[in-house]
Amino acid sequence: MTTATDILTAPSLPAAEAAGQAILDADGMIPAREILAIAWEGVVRNKIRSLLTMLGIIIGVAAVIIMIAISAGTEATIAEQIEGLGANLVFIQSSFMRGGPGGGNSVNLVYDDTAVVASVGGVVGTLVDQTTSLSVEAGSTTLTDIQIVGTTPDFPSVREVTIADGRFFNEKDLAQTAKVAVLGAGVAADLFGDADPISQQILIGTTKVTIIGVAAEKGAVGGVDFDAQIYVPITLVFDKFIPSQFARFVGNNVRMIYAQIDEDADMDTVIQQIEYKLAKSKGVTVEELPFTIQTQDDVIETRGAATEAFRNLLAWVAGVSLLVGGIGIMNIMLVSVTERTQEIGIRQSVGATSTDIRLQFLTEAVMLSLVGGLIGVIAGVGGAYIFGATSDMRTVIVPSSILLAFGSAAAVGVFFGFFPANKAAQLDPIEALRHE
């Protein structure tokens, strides 16, 4: 009499041997550890095929992590740049500009508007800057393409810059268009080394100025290297470095006015007052005022929205990779069901139910996804780190993206593994045993 054990140990069925010897528990079900062992055997039985099957999942998971890291890095850089400008700031900017005498003071944002903004209650500091690049000479030392920042006396408090030696220029220097300058720490070291630069004269372009101060080392914040700049009164920049032939008619145009608001003041109320006073000075209504006034949070949100489309595109690319990986898993599992039809028949003949068969193949599909997902996580984290270290783009690894990617891999395994598993469970035991 031929028993189930004889069938299981038949030399012609080596692939089914381990599966058929699974021990049923008290409820007639195969224990979870046996299902996992059988599924793992199915995965490692064809290592190359399993690796190629997991490749889509690996690429998809890695892509999700890397893409989100790039997007998060971009947003972090934008936020850092805006916050690096100072604390509790409001940005006032022209919606459009008109040049020439016909443009009129009524539309352009000009330097004189700074006084209007400063007169608003709750405004504790105002800042305007105009930047140009020029060569700088001190004795026999010449530096090229140095950033010359024309600004106002509130610059140190608004931008949180400390003066290490000497002083910053004041309102009197500004009014008199004084030829004075404050050096960034890096520029001071390059021009004078260990010597004291205070009261020394340097040539900026063709204009000779006197050094009155040196800023403390601050480094790069928000993409701006404060140590590599020279600060001069903005009136000097208007007069000597970037003069405008229309300034006498319409004033000196500025791209933006920064207003620092008292922490105890109500931001919305202060903004309304700024709008009202600017509108009054221009002879227009608040609705007609061609300026935009934004807080730092507004600017961060606006620029962050610009990266949203990019982030969504990256998410779709990563999603397609996972989809392709899932289709690959389903395809291989269907092939596996066909190859192991006789094994399925043997398992059914020794008591395995349709649920056992379905669970075995579903577990194998999920295992392929999870192993691929784990490799993808390692590749994604490593790839994001390498990309950030070797490129100009910043990357920030988001922990939630790892969970999202790994969870998506598991979901793909369940979704695309169910059809092959269900097909295996529905095989007729007799036909399966006859399968060659």
C-alpha positions, 0 to 999 in steps of 0.5 A: 500500500502506497502511503502519503509518506511514500509519495513525499519521499519519491525521488522524482519529486524532490521539490515537493519533499520539504513542503509535503512534510509540513506538520499540521497543528491541532486545528489541521492548519500548517503552523506559521513557522512552517509556512515561512520556512516553505516560503523562504525555501521558494525564494532561495531556490532560484536566487537569481530569479528572485533577485531579478524579481525583486529588482523593481521593488528595490528600485521603487523603494529606493526611488521613493526615499531618494526623491522625498529626501531631495524634495525635503532638502530643497524645502529645508534650504528654502526655509533656511534661506528665508529664516537666515535673513533675520527673525520676525520679518515682513517683506515689502516688494513691488508687484511691478516696476516702471522706469524713467521719469514717467514711471512716477513715485506712485508705482515704484518701491523706492528707498524713501519708502523705508522711512514710511515703513519705519514710522509704523508702530510695531516696526523695530527695524528696517533694512534695504540692501543693494548688492554689486560685485567689484574688485577691492584693493588694499596695498598690494592685495587685490580681490576680485568679484567681492560682494559689496552690500549697500545697506542701512544702519539696522543691518546688524540687528535685523540680520543678526550680525555682530561687529567684532571690531570698530563700529557699523555705520550710523544714520549720519554716515548714511545721510552724508553718503560717507565713504566708509565700509565694514568688512566681513571677517573673511575679507578682512583676513584676506586683505590685511591678514593679522594687521588691524584694518580699522582706519585703513583705506581700501579701493572699491572699484575706483572709490576710496573708502575707510574701514570703520569696522569688522564683522564677527565671523558668521559663515554661510547662512541660507546660501549667503556667505556673510564673511565674504561681503563688504558693507557700505552705506546704501547711499554710497552704492546709489551715488558711486556704484550703481547710479540711476539717471532717473533717481532725481525724478522718481527716487532710487528704486529698491527691490525689497524693504525688510521690516522687523516687527516687535515680537509683542506686536500683532503681525496682521495689524502692523502689516495693515498699518504699513499698507495704509501708510504706503498707500497714503504716501503714494496717493492711492488706495490700499487696493491700488497699492502695487506692492506685495507684503509677506511674512517669512512664513508666507514666503516659505509656503509660496516657495514650498508650493513651487516644489510640490509639482516636482515632488508629485512628479517624483512620487509618480515615478517612484510609484510606477517603479513599484507597480512594475515591481509588483507586476514582476512579482505576479508574473514570477509567482504565476510561473512558480505555480505552474512549475510547482503544480505537482508539489501543490497536489502532494500537499493537498493529498496529505491534508493541506487546505486551499487556505494553506496553499493560498497562504503559502504562495501569498507569503512567498510573494510578500517575502519577495516584496519585503526582502526587496523593500529592505534592500531598497531601504538600504539603497535609498538611504545610502543613495540619498546620502551619497547624492547629497554629499556629491552634488549641489542639491541638499538631501534630508532623509525623512523617516516617514518616507522609509516607513511609507516605502517599506509599507508600499512594498508590503502592500504591493506583495499582497496585492500582486501576490493574491491572484497567483496564490488564489490560482494555486489554491483552486487547483484540483488535487488529482489534476495537480498530481497528474501534472508533468 
